[in-house]
Amino acid sequence: MPIFFVRLPELLEQLAIGKTTLYARIKQGTFPPPVKFGERVSAWPEHEVDTVVSAYMRSATKEDLQKLVAQLMIARHSGCTGTK
């Protein structure tokens, strides 16, 4: 199954937020960090973005978002592409 990625400009447009807000959410653990492909190239797995956006749409709490992002990071590092 192919994995699609979202680059920063497209992500900011999709989320309708600024770069500062995005990186604050990453620091808080409420949005996953990008995957680094090189010194100047990074992107977000589309399925992770979709999962977190769905949680935001459900008005998930900060704690729920942090748990979700932690699960996504575990899945990312174990080679899985989805969540439970």
N, C-alpha and C positions, 0 to 999 in steps of 0.2 A: 504494500500500500504506500503510495507516495506521500511524502510530507511536504506541505506547502508552507512558505514563510511569508511574513509581512514585514516590510521595511518600515523604518521610523516615520517618514512622511505620510505613508498610507495609514499607519496605525494611529497617528495623531489626528488625522482627518476622521477616521472611523470612530474614535473615542470622543472627538470634539473637545479635546483638552490640549493644553500646551505641554512642551517638553519638560518644564519644571514640575508640573503636576504629575506627569507620568513617572519621572524619576523619584519623586517623593513617595509615590505609591509603591514603587519597587523597593525603596529603602524601608518602608513600613511593612513590607511583606504582603501587600494586598494586590500586587500585580507581579507576574513572573519577570525575571530579568531576561535580556536578550541572549541569544546564542551567538557567540563570537566566532566568526569564520576567518578572521584575520585582524590585523592591527586596526583597520578602519572599516571593517565590514561586520555588521551584526544585524540580526533579524529575529523575529518572534515566530515560533511555530503557530500556524493558524489555528490549530485545534485548541491550543492553550488559550489563545486570545478569545476564541469563541466561548470556551468554558467559563472564563472569568467574566466576560461581558454578560453572559447569561446569569451569572450569580449577581452581578450588579443590578441587572434588570429585575431580579427577584428581591431586591433590597436586602441582600445578605449583609450581616453585621461585619464589622472589621475582623472580629475573631473568626467568623466563618470563612471570610476571604483569606485570612492568613493560613488557616488549615487547608483550604483548597489549593492555595499556591504551594504550600509545603508538599502536598500530595503530588502536584504536577511536577515539582522538582525531583521527587523520589522517582516518579515514573520516567522523567527525562533521563536521569542518571542511570537507571536500570535498563534503558533501551526500549521501554514500553512507550506506546504512542497515545495511550488513553488513560482514563481514570476509572476508578470503581464507581 
